[in-house]
Each structure stands twice: as C-alpha cells, then as structure tokens.
Amino acid sequence: MEEPKNIVIIGAGYGGITAALRLAHLFRTTAGYRILLIDRNPYHTLKTQLHEAAVHKSEVTIDVGRIIRKQAITFQLGAVTTLDLVRRIVEVGGVHIRYEYLVLAIGSQANFYNIPGLEENALPLQSASDAQKIYDRISVLCAAAAAETDRVKRKEMLRFVIGGGGLSGIEMAGELVDHVVSSAINYGLPPGEPEVMIVEGADDILPASAPHLRDSTRLKLLSKGVSVLTRTRVVGVSAEEVILSTGERVRCKTLVWTGGIRVSEIARESGFAIGESGRILVNEYLQSVTSPNVYAIGDNALAINPATKKPVPAAAQFALQQGRLVAENLFAAATGKLQMPYLPKVWGEVISLGRHLAVGWIALPGIRKLKFVGFLASLVKTAIKEKHIILLRKESRSWIRY
C-alpha cells in the first residue's frame, strides 16, 4: 500500500492551528494525504492575552489534543532542527519526515538587537513561560517591597520599565500599572511609589496605529500614571539599571522587553528568500518565492498588502486570515484548482489598557469605522477574545470546553 503524502504544518499558533483544522476538513474525502502538525509545545498559546497572564496569571494556553480531538490530524511534539527544501524533509528530534506540502507558521521571538545586557537581564513577552517569569518577578518584588524600609530601594523595586511602545508594550503597561498600584495599597505602601515607564524609540507610541488611536491611548495611560518616553531607546541594561539613549540611567529591577521581533534562523539557514526581520518572502498566494510547495503565514511571512504595497503587520487577525486562505490554496494546488490571492482585511484594532478599559475601533457594514473608548471598548475586546475560541470550536467541529 502506498504511503500517504504528508502535509506538514510547523507551528500551532493562530495561523498554524487554523490551517491544520481547515486542511483536515478540506481533505476529509481526499485519499492519499496525511495532515501532520508539529510544535515544540503541547499547547496552543493565546498570544494576544499574554499581558494578562503576566500580571494576573490568567490561563492563556489550550492543549492541542483538545483542539484536534476527533480530527484527522497527527500531532508531533518537538522542535524542528533541520529543514531540507531540496529533499523535502523536516527533522524533528532525530526523526526525518518527508513532506509533499509544507506550511511554515513558526511565529517569532524577541529581537534583542545586540543591545549590551538586554538578553541577559530583560524579560521578553513572547510565550506562556515568559508571562510566568514576569508574573513571578512582579509578585516577588511587590511583596518584598513591603518589608523594605529604605525608600530609594523600595522605589527601585516598584519601578517597572517596558521597552517598546507597540501593542504588546502598551497593553502590558495598562495592565501592570493597575496591578502594582493595587498591590501597594494591599501591602500598605505609599500609593505614589509604584512606577510604570514606557520607552519607545519612534516619534510616538503605537507607530503602526491611526493617530486618533495613539492620542486616545496616550491620554489614558498618562491619566493612569504611566510615564511615556518617546524618541528614546534602550542602549544598555544591567540587573540594577536601564541605560537610555538620552544618557539617563533608570534604576530598576525589571525591564519587560517588547521592543521587536525576529524569525527563527532556521528560515535563513534552510535557503528561503527572506526580507526584513528574517521573514520569508511569499507571493500573492502566500507561497514561498523559493519553493512553491511551501507556504508561510503569520509572523514568519513577509506578505505584501496589494492595496498599500506595504508588509502586512505581524498580528493575530492577519495570521488567522492567512491560515484559512493557505488551507484553501494548498487544497486547490493538490487537486488542480485555481488558488486565490491574499487580500488582507482589517477588522479593527482594540487596545486593552487594564481591567474594564480599552480604546479602539472596528469595521462595520455601512460604517467606515466605529470608535470605542472606555468600558464599552473593553467589552469589544472581550468579545474578540471569545471569537477566536468560538472559531476554533467551529473549525474543529467540537464544542467541548477548552
């Protein structure tokens, strides 16, 4: 009996898990193919909620087994060590897997830009384990500050610097400032001692967002007591201080780094044509320009928006769209049908700034943009979170509770 042809998806993030579920559905009546999903972790991470886990220890992972339950998907746990484009082989933990089609959804990792001391001393926010480390650091420092009698040392323990004023950094700041102020009250500390500071190298925070969103966000953060430094870069870090491009040395015990991402070196080492930040160059169908039988989605793909001629941002809503389209296009390629070009759709942008507070907008039929500020926006943000879970259940045809 002839061995089935493998369709391999590397990465169980937003795009990868969506592509795997959709492919399993599309190929359900097509013999000769096997869907294989590979990830270094046995769970799917809700990355857009990592800032909540870092502050409140909320659950942000779902076991892959629960998602692919009763689906024709084989899960392989492990990290990909070798990717051979010529022989079409993926190596995972010493096991060689031959593929007919490959979907790369390996996500991204923190980019430390070779800044002295940054990788050794900063806390990135890219994974569930990163969030756990930040939560532990915050909890220990807030508790330890209660017994510190030296005011200067106490303020250093309660000063939290966030490197990067993009979406992740802003949401982390909004969540964190509420928590540390509350912790200070609980431990009987002076309310003015906790400090949260954002350091952003661009002219303004949220450089990829609309001006009205930046303005609303900045005003809300300032009203909550968050310090915002723009046109300022982190140029050095130690266990005791953060050195800024202005020459200022900020004494603190915690730097949360959200200042940039890069793709795993495996993409470059495998011979893919790559662009900025190591992202894989793809055509209008999200196929690698190097190998048409390889598709790339999410953070590791450099997809171009045909309307703006600019790269599509690394964001969950685009990874989800790409995951669905790649499944359709791969099925079309395997069955001799026409593929569809990628046309990114911007559903909106909602930025969480702490419990019951958010700013943003969504696109509605007949209305160009519906803007939200405050509690109503936080309800929209919650609805967006739940929408992903609902879509996962829909794609997997399973309504079990994750």
C-alpha positions as CSV (number, residue, x, y, z in Angstrom):
1,M,0.0,0.0,0.0
2,E,1.4,3.4,-1.0
3,E,2.4,5.7,1.9
4,P,0.2,8.8,2.3
5,K,1.7,12.2,1.3
6,N,2.4,14.4,4.2
7,I,1.1,17.9,4.5
8,V,3.2,19.3,7.4
9,I,2.3,22.4,9.4
10,I,5.1,23.7,11.7
11,G,3.7,25.8,14.5
12,A,0.4,25.6,16.5
13,G,-0.1,29.3,16.8
14,Y,-3.0,31.3,15.5
15,G,-2.2,30.7,11.8
16,G,-0.9,27.1,12.1
17,I,-3.7,25.7,14.2
18,T,-6.3,27.3,11.9
19,A,-4.6,26.0,8.8
20,A,-4.4,22.4,10.3
21,L,-8.1,22.3,11.2
22,R,-9.2,23.7,7.9
23,L,-6.9,21.3,5.9
24,A,-8.3,18.3,7.9
25,H,-11.8,19.4,6.9
26,L,-10.9,20.0,3.2
27,F,-9.1,16.7,2.8
28,R,-11.6,14.6,4.7
29,T,-12.8,12.9,1.5
30,T,-9.5,13.1,-0.4
31,A,-7.4,9.9,-0.1
32,G,-3.7,9.8,-0.1
33,Y,-2.8,12.7,2.2
34,R,-2.0,12.9,5.9
35,I,-2.1,16.2,8.0
36,L,0.8,16.5,10.4
37,L,1.0,19.3,12.9
38,I,4.4,20.0,14.6
39,D,5.1,22.2,17.6
40,R,7.7,22.4,20.4
41,N,4.8,22.8,23.0
42,P,1.8,20.5,23.5
43,Y,-0.5,23.6,23.7
44,H,-1.8,26.5,21.6
45,T,-1.0,29.9,23.2
46,L,-3.4,32.8,23.1
47,K,-0.6,35.3,22.5
48,T,-2.8,38.4,22.4
49,Q,-3.6,37.7,26.1
50,L,0.0,37.2,27.4
51,H,0.0,40.6,29.1
52,E,-3.0,39.4,31.2
53,A,-1.1,36.2,32.2
54,A,2.0,38.2,33.0
55,V,0.1,40.3,35.5
56,H,-2.9,38.2,36.7
57,K,-1.7,34.6,35.9
58,S,-4.7,34.0,33.8
59,E,-4.8,30.9,31.7
60,V,-3.6,31.5,28.1
61,T,-2.9,28.0,26.8
62,I,-5.2,25.3,25.3
63,D,-4.0,21.7,25.0
64,V,-3.5,20.9,21.3
65,G,-5.0,17.5,21.9
66,R,-8.3,19.0,22.9
67,I,-8.4,21.2,19.8
68,I,-7.7,18.4,17.3
69,R,-9.8,15.9,19.1
70,K,-11.6,13.6,16.6
71,Q,-9.8,15.3,13.7
72,A,-7.6,13.5,11.1
73,I,-4.5,15.4,12.3
74,T,-1.4,13.7,13.7
75,F,0.5,15.8,16.3
76,Q,4.3,15.6,16.5
77,L,5.8,17.2,19.7
78,G,9.2,18.6,19.2
79,A,11.4,21.4,17.7
80,V,12.3,21.4,14.1
81,T,16.1,21.2,13.8
82,T,16.6,20.8,10.1
83,L,14.5,21.8,7.1
84,D,15.7,20.4,3.7
85,L,14.0,22.2,0.8
86,V,15.6,20.0,-1.9
87,R,14.8,16.6,-0.4
88,R,11.5,18.0,1.2
89,I,12.4,16.7,4.6
90,V,11.7,18.1,8.1
91,E,13.8,16.8,11.0
92,V,12.2,16.7,14.5
93,G,14.1,15.2,17.4
94,G,16.1,13.0,15.1
95,V,13.1,11.8,13.1
96,H,13.0,12.6,9.4
97,I,9.6,13.5,8.0
98,R,9.1,13.8,4.2
99,Y,6.5,16.3,3.1
100,E,4.6,16.9,-0.1
101,Y,3.4,20.4,1.1
102,L,4.7,22.4,4.0
103,V,3.1,25.3,5.9
104,L,5.5,27.3,8.0
105,A,3.9,29.1,10.9
106,I,6.8,29.2,13.3
107,G,5.9,32.6,14.7
108,S,8.6,34.9,16.1
109,Q,10.8,35.5,19.1
110,A,12.2,38.6,20.8
111,N,14.7,40.7,19.0
112,F,17.4,42.0,21.3
113,Y,19.3,43.9,18.6
114,N,22.7,43.1,20.3
115,I,22.0,45.8,22.9
116,P,24.5,45.2,25.7
117,G,23.0,43.2,28.6
118,L,19.5,43.2,27.2
119,E,19.1,39.5,26.5
120,E,20.7,38.6,29.8
121,N,18.6,41.0,32.0
122,A,15.3,41.8,30.3
123,L,12.1,39.8,30.4
124,P,10.6,39.2,27.0
125,L,6.9,38.6,26.5
126,Q,6.6,36.1,23.7
127,S,5.4,32.9,25.3
128,A,3.4,31.5,28.2
129,S,6.7,30.7,30.1
130,D,7.8,34.3,29.6
131,A,4.5,35.5,31.1
132,Q,5.0,33.2,34.1
133,K,8.5,34.6,34.7
134,I,7.2,38.2,34.6
135,Y,4.3,37.3,36.9
136,D,6.8,35.7,39.4
137,R,9.1,38.8,39.3
138,I,6.2,41.2,39.8
139,S,4.8,39.2,42.7
140,V,8.1,38.8,44.5
141,L,9.1,42.5,44.1
142,C,5.7,43.8,45.3
143,A,5.8,41.5,48.3
144,A,9.5,42.2,49.1
145,A,8.9,46.0,48.9
146,A,6.5,45.8,51.9
147,A,9.5,44.9,54.2
148,E,12.0,47.4,52.7
149,T,12.5,50.4,54.9
150,D,14.8,52.3,52.6
151,R,12.5,54.4,50.4
152,V,15.0,54.7,47.5
153,K,15.5,50.9,47.3
154,R,11.8,50.4,47.6
155,K,11.0,52.7,44.7
156,E,13.6,50.8,42.6
157,M,11.8,47.6,43.4
158,L,8.5,49.1,42.4
159,R,9.7,50.8,39.2
160,F,8.9,48.7,36.1
161,V,10.3,49.7,32.7
162,I,8.7,48.5,29.5
163,G,10.9,48.6,26.4
164,G,8.8,49.1,23.4
165,G,5.6,51.2,22.9
166,G,3.9,48.9,20.3
167,L,0.7,47.0,21.0
168,S,2.2,44.4,23.4
169,G,4.1,47.0,25.4
170,I,1.1,49.3,25.7
171,E,-1.3,46.6,26.8
172,M,1.3,45.3,29.3
173,A,1.7,48.8,30.8
174,G,-2.0,49.4,31.1
175,E,-2.5,46.1,32.9
176,L,0.6,46.4,35.0
177,V,0.0,49.9,36.4
178,D,-3.4,48.9,37.8
179,H,-1.8,45.8,39.5
180,V,1.2,47.5,41.1
181,V,-0.9,50.3,42.4
182,S,-3.4,47.8,43.9
183,S,-0.5,45.8,45.4
184,A,0.9,48.9,47.0
185,I,-2.4,49.5,48.7
186,N,-2.7,45.9,49.8
187,Y,0.7,46.0,51.4
188,G,0.3,49.4,53.0
189,L,2.8,51.1,50.8
190,P,2.6,54.8,49.8
191,P,0.4,55.0,46.7
192,G,2.8,57.2,44.8
193,E,5.8,54.8,44.9
194,P,4.9,52.3,42.1
195,E,6.0,53.5,38.7
196,V,5.5,52.1,35.2
197,M,7.5,53.6,32.4
198,I,7.3,53.0,28.6
199,V,10.4,53.6,26.5
200,E,9.7,53.9,22.7
201,G,12.3,54.7,20.0
202,A,9.8,56.1,17.5
203,D,8.3,59.5,17.5
204,D,5.2,58.2,19.2
205,I,3.7,55.1,20.8
206,L,1.8,52.6,18.6
207,P,3.6,53.7,15.4
208,A,1.6,51.4,13.2
209,S,-1.8,52.6,14.5
210,A,-4.0,55.5,13.4
211,P,-3.3,58.9,15.0
212,H,-6.6,59.1,16.9
213,L,-5.9,55.7,18.5
214,R,-2.4,56.8,19.5
215,D,-3.7,60.1,21.0
216,S,-6.5,58.3,23.0
217,T,-4.2,55.7,24.3
218,R,-1.5,58.2,25.4
219,L,-4.1,60.3,27.3
220,K,-5.5,57.2,29.1
221,L,-2.0,55.9,30.0
222,L,-1.0,59.3,31.4
223,S,-4.2,59.6,33.4
224,K,-3.3,56.2,35.0
225,G,0.1,57.5,35.9
226,V,2.2,55.7,33.3
227,S,5.3,57.6,32.1
228,V,5.8,57.6,28.4
229,L,9.2,58.4,26.8
230,T,9.3,58.6,23.0
231,R,12.3,59.2,20.7
232,T,14.3,57.3,23.3
233,R,16.0,54.0,23.0
234,V,17.3,51.4,25.5
235,V,21.1,51.2,24.8
236,G,22.2,49.1,27.8
237,V,20.8,47.0,30.6
238,S,22.2,45.5,33.8
239,A,20.5,43.8,36.8
240,E,20.2,47.2,38.5
241,E,19.5,49.8,35.8
242,V,18.4,50.6,32.3
243,I,20.6,52.9,30.2
244,L,18.7,55.2,27.8
245,S,19.9,56.9,24.6
246,T,19.4,60.3,26.4
247,G,22.2,59.3,28.8
248,E,19.7,58.8,31.7
249,R,20.2,55.7,33.9
250,V,16.9,54.4,35.3
251,R,17.4,52.4,38.5
252,C,15.0,49.4,38.5
253,K,14.8,45.7,38.9
254,T,12.5,44.9,36.0
255,L,12.7,45.6,32.3
256,V,9.9,43.9,30.2
257,W,11.1,43.8,26.6
258,T,8.5,44.1,23.8
259,G,10.7,46.2,21.5
260,G,10.8,44.0,18.4
261,I,10.6,40.5,16.9
262,R,12.7,38.3,14.7
263,V,12.1,35.0,13.0
264,S,14.0,31.8,13.8
265,E,17.3,31.4,11.9
266,I,16.0,28.1,10.5
267,A,14.3,30.1,7.7
268,R,17.6,31.7,6.6
269,E,19.6,28.6,7.1
270,S,17.2,26.5,5.0
271,G,17.7,28.7,2.0
272,F,14.5,30.6,1.8
273,A,14.5,34.1,0.2
274,I,13.9,36.3,3.2
275,G,13.2,40.0,3.9
276,E,13.2,42.3,6.9
277,S,13.4,40.7,10.4
278,G,14.2,37.4,8.7
279,R,10.6,37.0,7.4
280,I,10.1,34.6,4.5
281,L,9.2,36.3,1.1
282,V,5.9,35.0,-0.2
283,N,3.9,35.6,-3.4
284,E,0.3,36.7,-3.6
285,Y,-0.9,33.1,-2.8
286,L,1.4,33.1,0.3
287,Q,3.7,30.5,-1.3
288,S,7.4,30.9,-0.6
289,V,9.0,32.6,-3.7
290,T,11.8,30.0,-3.2
291,S,9.7,26.8,-3.0
292,P,6.1,26.9,-4.3
293,N,5.2,23.8,-2.3
294,V,5.9,25.7,0.9
295,Y,3.5,28.2,2.3
296,A,4.4,30.7,5.0
297,I,1.9,32.5,7.3
298,G,1.8,34.7,10.4
299,D,4.9,36.4,11.9
300,N,7.3,34.4,9.8
301,A,5.8,35.5,6.5
302,L,6.6,38.8,4.7
303,A,3.2,39.2,2.9
304,I,2.6,42.4,1.0
305,N,-0.8,44.2,1.1
306,P,-1.6,44.8,-2.6
307,A,-3.6,47.9,-1.7
308,T,-0.9,49.6,0.3
309,K,2.2,47.9,-1.2
310,K,3.4,47.6,2.5
311,P,4.2,44.5,4.5
312,V,1.2,43.0,6.4
313,P,1.7,43.6,10.2
314,A,2.6,40.7,12.4
315,A,-0.8,40.5,14.2
316,A,-3.2,37.7,15.2
317,Q,-6.1,38.8,12.9
318,F,-3.8,38.5,9.9
319,A,-2.4,35.2,10.9
320,L,-5.9,33.8,11.2
321,Q,-6.9,35.0,7.8
322,Q,-3.7,33.6,6.3
323,G,-4.2,30.2,7.9
324,R,-7.6,29.9,6.4
325,L,-6.5,31.0,2.9
326,V,-3.4,28.8,2.8
327,A,-5.5,25.8,3.6
328,E,-7.8,26.6,0.7
329,N,-4.9,27.3,-1.6
330,L,-3.0,24.2,-0.7
331,F,-6.1,22.1,-1.3
332,A,-6.5,23.8,-4.6
333,A,-2.9,23.1,-5.6
334,A,-3.2,19.5,-4.6
335,T,-6.5,19.0,-6.6
336,G,-5.6,21.0,-9.7
337,K,-7.8,24.1,-8.9
338,L,-7.0,27.8,-9.0
339,Q,-5.5,29.4,-6.0
340,M,-6.8,32.7,-4.5
341,P,-4.6,35.8,-3.9
342,Y,-4.3,37.1,-0.4
343,L,-6.3,40.3,0.3
344,P,-5.8,41.2,4.0
345,K,-8.9,42.6,5.8
346,V,-8.6,44.9,8.7
347,W,-11.4,44.0,11.1
348,G,-10.3,46.7,13.6
349,E,-8.0,47.3,16.4
350,V,-8.9,47.3,20.1
351,I,-6.2,48.0,22.7
352,S,-6.6,46.9,26.3
353,L,-5.4,49.3,28.9
354,G,-6.3,47.4,32.0
355,R,-9.4,45.9,33.6
356,H,-12.6,47.4,32.1
357,L,-10.7,50.0,30.0
358,A,-9.8,49.9,26.3
359,V,-9.7,52.1,23.2
360,G,-10.1,51.1,19.6
361,W,-12.3,50.7,16.6
362,I,-14.0,48.0,14.5
363,A,-15.2,48.0,10.9
364,L,-19.0,47.5,10.5
365,P,-21.1,47.2,7.3
366,G,-22.2,50.6,6.1
367,I,-19.9,52.4,8.7
368,R,-16.3,53.1,7.9
369,K,-15.1,53.0,11.5
370,L,-16.9,52.6,14.8
371,K,-14.7,54.0,17.6
372,F,-14.8,53.0,21.2
373,V,-13.3,54.3,24.4
374,G,-13.6,53.1,27.9
375,F,-15.7,50.3,29.3
376,L,-17.6,49.7,26.0
377,A,-14.3,49.1,24.3
378,S,-13.2,46.6,26.9
379,L,-16.4,44.6,26.2
380,V,-15.5,44.6,22.5
381,K,-12.0,43.4,23.4
382,T,-13.5,40.6,25.4
383,A,-15.8,39.6,22.5
384,I,-12.8,39.5,20.2
385,K,-11.0,37.1,22.6
386,E,-14.1,34.8,22.7
387,K,-14.4,34.9,18.9
388,H,-11.1,33.1,18.5
389,I,-12.3,30.3,20.8
390,I,-15.6,30.0,19.0
391,L,-13.8,29.8,15.6
392,L,-11.5,27.1,17.0
393,R,-14.6,25.1,18.0
394,K,-16.2,25.7,14.7
395,E,-13.1,24.6,12.7
396,S,-12.6,21.5,14.9
397,R,-16.3,20.7,14.8
398,S,-16.1,20.2,18.6
399,W,-17.9,22.2,21.2
400,I,-16.1,20.9,24.2
401,R,-14.9,23.5,26.7
402,Y,-11.3,24.5,26.2
